[in-house]
Amino acid sequence: MSPDDHSHPPSAPRSANPTAADRPALRTDQEIRDAGLAPPARRISAVISDIDGTLVRPDKSLAPATVAAVRALQAAGIPFSLASARPPRGLLGYLNELGITAPLAAYNGGNIVSPSLDVLESHPIPAALARRVLDMLEAQGIDAWVFTRGAWQIRRRDGDYVDHEEQTIGYGPTLVERFDDLSSVDKIVGPCVDVAHLAEVDRDMRAALGDALTIGLSQVYYLDITHPDANKGQAVRGIARQLGVPVTEVAVLGDMANDVAMFREAGLAIAMGQAREDVRAHAHAVTLSNADDGVAAAIHALILPRVQRG
């Protein structure tokens, strides 16, 4: 969903992160074992990518090299899909440009949708829990966003990151006085410019509700709350199920803590070069940063060699 990289908008310049990898590379066997991962898959039959901080550059553009690499995958018969914290409409711009024909995951897996955005699977937040989350965010001075029935609802037009999010997902919010109807909430977001405060709210909310909901930062300034089955691990399983491929033959790419769940499910997990070390530690491999077209580099160096043609 939202902004990429790990700083506030505007985005960082290319190669700004000094810890980014300089080439795609598998981590050592010991590092992979320490992460609790199975050995990397020898065969890849589908690829799923996060969007912000992964597929797109910091300015939200798709690099020509990335488009070409995705097309090379598709020419080899490998479906390419997306798993994002964005709402379904926020995925639309990438479908034609990348020629995506596979199911996709929105809301961190809260919805599995077809390329025409028909909902194939849905996991809304129970209404009582949604109300409790909203009360907790309000008590911490955070203006919540509610994504429900295809609408993005807000209570303050001048709230943190509203303009940025509108630019990112390609459509505007619906201004409401109150969040009255919580019967079909796909996701709640707590945006906050004070990232240290938001990190504390994240910890407190996970301690209070972590057994009942999926709670985590999709960016350092966005706290996402979804149904317990709405996480990127379940997204990988749902897309694999829809495609009819084993989850052990799926490669995934991501950069944030909410991507770790899909790293744990996939046959080949690839972290972006600018990802924090606590995210990279859960991956089989690390590629270049998103500013340096790391998805394209990973496809050519790590994924296409694992595609069995014919």
C-alpha positions as semicolon CSV with decimal commas, in nm:
position;residue;x (nm);y (nm);z (nm)
1;M;0,000;0,000;0,000
2;S;0,160;0,323;0,089
3;P;0,502;0,484;0,059
4;D;0,809;0,280;-0,001
5;D;1,151;0,266;0,162
6;H;1,201;0,342;0,530
7;S;1,195;0,721;0,549
8;H;0,922;0,979;0,514
9;P;0,820;1,102;0,169
10;P;0,970;1,234;-0,051
11;S;1,160;0,920;-0,139
12;A;1,532;0,869;-0,115
13;P;1,757;0,894;-0,422
14;R;1,895;0,590;-0,597
15;S;2,149;0,387;-0,399
16;A;2,093;0,606;-0,092
17;N;2,096;0,310;0,148
18;P;2,458;0,217;0,226
19;T;2,357;-0,131;0,348
20;A;2,190;-0,231;0,021
21;A;2,324;-0,539;-0,154
22;D;2,538;-0,484;-0,465
23;R;2,412;-0,797;-0,642
24;P;2,145;-1,063;-0,585
25;A;2,282;-1,343;-0,370
26;L;2,161;-1,638;-0,168
27;R;2,243;-1,624;0,200
28;T;2,460;-1,899;0,347
29;D;2,313;-2,239;0,431
30;Q;2,368;-2,166;0,800
31;E;2,187;-1,831;0,777
32;I;1,895;-2,000;0,603
33;R;1,878;-2,270;0,871
34;D;1,900;-2,007;1,145
35;A;1,601;-1,831;0,987
36;G;1,401;-2,154;1,018
37;L;1,357;-2,178;0,642
38;A;1,366;-2,487;0,425
39;P;1,639;-2,487;0,159
40;P;1,555;-2,261;-0,136
41;A;1,331;-2,420;-0,398
42;R;1,500;-2,573;-0,700
43;R;1,190;-2,518;-0,912
44;I;0,980;-2,200;-0,936
45;S;0,630;-2,207;-1,086
46;A;0,494;-1,865;-0,979
47;V;0,626;-1,531;-0,852
48;I;0,456;-1,290;-0,609
49;S;0,591;-0,943;-0,536
50;D;0,515;-0,670;-0,288
51;I;0,468;-0,331;-0,457
52;D;0,589;-0,034;-0,253
53;G;0,955;-0,057;-0,163
54;T;0,986;-0,364;-0,385
55;L;0,837;-0,365;-0,734
56;V;0,838;0,012;-0,786
57;R;1,114;0,266;-0,754
58;P;1,101;0,528;-0,477
59;D;0,915;0,764;-0,712
60;K;0,648;0,493;-0,763
61;S;0,754;0,429;-1,124
62;L;0,802;0,089;-1,281
63;A;1,152;0,060;-1,425
64;P;1,172;-0,059;-1,787
65;A;1,409;-0,332;-1,667
66;T;1,145;-0,456;-1,421
67;V;0,872;-0,462;-1,686
68;A;1,102;-0,653;-1,921
69;A;1,197;-0,903;-1,649
70;V;0,832;-0,971;-1,562
71;R;0,754;-1,021;-1,931
72;A;1,045;-1,268;-1,951
73;L;0,892;-1,466;-1,666
74;Q;0,553;-1,471;-1,836
75;A;0,710;-1,575;-2,166
76;A;0,858;-1,871;-1,978
77;G;0,508;-1,965;-1,858
78;I;0,548;-1,834;-1,501
79;P;0,254;-1,636;-1,356
80;F;0,347;-1,308;-1,189
81;S;0,127;-1,168;-0,911
82;L;0,120;-0,898;-0,646
83;A;0,062;-0,908;-0,269
84;S;0,023;-0,563;-0,122
85;A;-0,120;-0,371;0,171
86;R;-0,293;-0,153;-0,091
87;P;-0,667;-0,179;-0,158
88;P;-0,769;-0,362;-0,478
89;R;-0,816;-0,039;-0,676
90;G;-0,461;0,056;-0,582
91;L;-0,334;-0,244;-0,781
92;L;-0,515;-0,154;-1,101
93;G;-0,244;0,059;-1,262
94;Y;0,002;-0,231;-1,268
95;L;-0,220;-0,492;-1,431
96;N;-0,202;-0,366;-1,788
97;E;0,155;-0,241;-1,769
98;L;0,277;-0,580;-1,648
99;G;0,023;-0,795;-1,831
100;I;-0,086;-0,963;-1,508
101;T;-0,343;-1,239;-1,553
102;A;-0,298;-1,411;-1,214
103;P;-0,505;-1,351;-0,899
104;L;-0,371;-1,082;-0,666
105;A;-0,374;-1,011;-0,293
106;A;-0,486;-0,676;-0,151
107;Y;-0,508;-0,556;0,211
108;N;-0,212;-0,779;0,304
109;G;-0,420;-1,081;0,201
110;G;-0,754;-0,956;0,331
111;N;-0,883;-0,989;-0,025
112;I;-0,775;-1,224;-0,300
113;V;-0,902;-1,071;-0,624
114;S;-0,909;-1,156;-0,992
115;P;-0,735;-0,931;-1,248
116;S;-1,078;-0,770;-1,301
117;L;-1,081;-0,705;-0,923
118;D;-1,366;-0,945;-0,850
119;V;-1,326;-1,068;-0,492
120;L;-1,237;-1,438;-0,482
121;E;-1,163;-1,463;-0,109
122;S;-1,230;-1,214;0,171
123;H;-1,141;-1,187;0,541
124;P;-1,312;-0,884;0,702
125;I;-1,233;-0,776;1,057
126;P;-1,505;-0,869;1,310
127;A;-1,703;-0,553;1,391
128;A;-1,642;-0,564;1,767
129;L;-1,266;-0,588;1,715
130;A;-1,273;-0,310;1,456
131;R;-1,442;-0,083;1,709
132;R;-1,187;-0,171;1,974
133;V;-0,899;-0,094;1,736
134;L;-1,050;0,243;1,647
135;D;-1,092;0,329;2,014
136;M;-0,730;0,236;2,085
137;L;-0,598;0,446;1,799
138;E;-0,811;0,744;1,901
139;A;-0,682;0,718;2,258
140;Q;-0,328;0,748;2,120
141;G;-0,411;1,054;1,909
142;I;-0,395;0,869;1,577
143;D;-0,654;0,942;1,307
144;A;-0,761;0,605;1,169
145;W;-0,845;0,515;0,812
146;V;-1,108;0,248;0,745
147;F;-1,116;0,051;0,420
148;T;-1,462;-0,097;0,373
149;R;-1,676;-0,205;0,077
150;G;-1,427;-0,059;-0,169
151;A;-1,418;0,283;0,002
152;W;-1,134;0,450;0,192
153;Q;-1,296;0,636;0,481
154;I;-1,129;0,910;0,685
155;R;-1,246;1,165;0,941
156;R;-0,986;1,437;0,872
157;R;-0,893;1,555;0,524
158;D;-0,578;1,723;0,662
159;G;-0,466;1,412;0,853
160;D;-0,122;1,256;0,834
161;Y;-0,032;1,122;0,486
162;V;-0,381;1,155;0,336
163;D;-0,255;1,345;0,031
164;H;0,038;1,109;-0,011
165;E;-0,185;0,802;0,009
166;E;-0,425;0,947;-0,246
167;Q;-0,135;0,990;-0,489
168;T;-0,008;0,640;-0,413
169;I;-0,327;0,440;-0,460
170;G;-0,474;0,658;-0,733
171;Y;-0,806;0,760;-0,578
172;G;-0,932;0,978;-0,296
173;P;-1,090;0,913;0,043
174;T;-1,449;0,945;0,159
175;L;-1,482;1,194;0,444
176;V;-1,713;1,075;0,725
177;E;-1,807;1,217;1,064
178;R;-1,802;0,877;1,233
179;F;-1,715;0,520;1,143
180;D;-2,067;0,386;1,191
181;D;-2,084;0,072;0,977
182;L;-1,808;-0,171;1,074
183;S;-1,979;-0,482;0,940
184;S;-1,739;-0,531;0,648
185;V;-1,403;-0,372;0,727
186;D;-1,113;-0,506;0,524
187;K;-0,839;-0,303;0,687
188;I;-0,778;-0,028;0,941
189;V;-0,469;0,190;0,910
190;G;-0,313;0,413;1,172
191;P;-0,096;0,672;0,992
192;C;0,139;0,880;1,204
193;V;0,429;1,117;1,135
194;D;0,572;1,037;1,479
195;V;0,719;0,698;1,389
196;A;0,860;0,635;1,737
197;H;0,515;0,681;1,887
198;L;0,361;0,459;1,620
199;A;0,615;0,186;1,697
200;E;0,504;0,197;2,061
201;V;0,138;0,179;1,958
202;D;0,223;-0,117;1,736
203;R;0,385;-0,302;2,027
204;D;0,101;-0,222;2,267
205;M;-0,171;-0,319;2,023
206;R;-0,001;-0,647;1,933
207;A;0,031;-0,724;2,305
208;A;-0,340;-0,656;2,355
209;L;-0,491;-0,793;2,034
210;G;-0,216;-0,985;1,856
211;D;-0,389;-1,319;1,910
212;A;-0,710;-1,192;1,750
213;L;-0,584;-0,977;1,462
214;T;-0,292;-0,933;1,223
215;I;-0,116;-0,614;1,335
216;G;0,202;-0,467;1,192
217;L;0,379;-0,181;1,021
218;S;0,352;-0,186;0,642
219;Q;0,574;0,124;0,650
220;V;0,730;0,287;0,952
221;Y;0,451;0,546;0,948
222;Y;0,156;0,313;0,865
223;L;0,018;0,065;1,119
224;D;-0,203;-0,192;0,943
225;I;-0,470;-0,396;1,121
226;T;-0,648;-0,682;0,944
227;H;-0,826;-1,011;1,012
228;P;-0,597;-1,279;1,162
229;D;-0,612;-1,470;0,832
230;A;-0,534;-1,152;0,636
231;N;-0,157;-1,161;0,621
232;K;0,088;-1,207;0,340
233;G;0,158;-1,567;0,433
234;Q;-0,208;-1,650;0,377
235;A;-0,195;-1,433;0,064
236;V;0,076;-1,656;-0,082
237;R;-0,127;-1,964;0,000
238;G;-0,443;-1,814;-0,148
239;I;-0,278;-1,709;-0,473
240;A;-0,100;-2,044;-0,504
241;R;-0,430;-2,222;-0,445
242;Q;-0,602;-2,013;-0,712
243;L;-0,318;-2,084;-0,956
244;G;-0,301;-2,453;-0,871
245;V;0,073;-2,449;-0,795
246;P;0,249;-2,578;-0,481
247;V;0,336;-2,301;-0,238
248;T;0,684;-2,455;-0,220
249;E;0,732;-2,355;-0,586
250;V;0,643;-1,988;-0,531
251;A;0,909;-1,716;-0,520
252;V;0,827;-1,397;-0,328
253;L;0,992;-1,055;-0,302
254;G;0,943;-0,796;-0,027
255;D;1,102;-0,534;0,193
256;M;0,900;-0,478;0,512
257;A;0,804;-0,662;0,830
258;N;0,461;-0,745;0,686
259;D;0,641;-0,938;0,408
260;V;0,807;-1,179;0,652
261;A;0,488;-1,388;0,670
262;M;0,513;-1,463;0,299
263;F;0,886;-1,531;0,331
264;R;0,800;-1,811;0,575
265;E;0,556;-1,975;0,332
266;A;0,736;-1,948;-0,001
267;G;0,983;-2,181;-0,165
268;L;1,217;-1,890;-0,241
269;A;1,204;-1,571;-0,032
270;I;1,394;-1,268;-0,159
271;A;1,441;-0,950;0,045
272;M;1,514;-0,614;-0,110
273;G;1,859;-0,471;-0,055
274;Q;1,736;-0,171;0,143
275;A;1,525;-0,383;0,381
276;R;1,615;-0,375;0,749
277;E;1,834;-0,658;0,873
278;D;1,551;-0,804;1,082
279;V;1,356;-0,849;0,755
280;R;1,651;-0,973;0,550
281;A;1,723;-1,231;0,820
282;H;1,403;-1,418;0,723
283;A;1,485;-1,447;0,352
284;H;1,673;-1,702;0,143
285;A;1,834;-1,427;-0,063
286;V;1,890;-1,054;-0,084
287;T;1,873;-0,857;-0,408
288;L;1,948;-0,496;-0,499
289;S;1,741;-0,212;-0,357
290;N;1,417;-0,102;-0,519
291;A;1,599;0,216;-0,630
292;D;1,838;-0,007;-0,825
293;D;1,570;-0,229;-0,987
294;G;1,621;-0,517;-0,746
295;V;1,317;-0,712;-0,868
296;A;1,454;-0,724;-1,223
297;A;1,796;-0,831;-1,092
298;A;1,643;-1,106;-0,877
299;I;1,429;-1,241;-1,160
300;H;1,730;-1,278;-1,388
301;A;1,982;-1,400;-1,129
302;L;1,772;-1,611;-0,891
303;I;1,431;-1,697;-1,041
304;L;1,463;-1,762;-1,413
305;P;1,745;-2,016;-1,352
306;R;1,491;-2,211;-1,142
307;V;1,223;-2,215;-1,411
308;Q;1,184;-2,554;-1,576
309;R;1,087;-2,492;-1,935
310;G;0,892;-2,736;-2,143
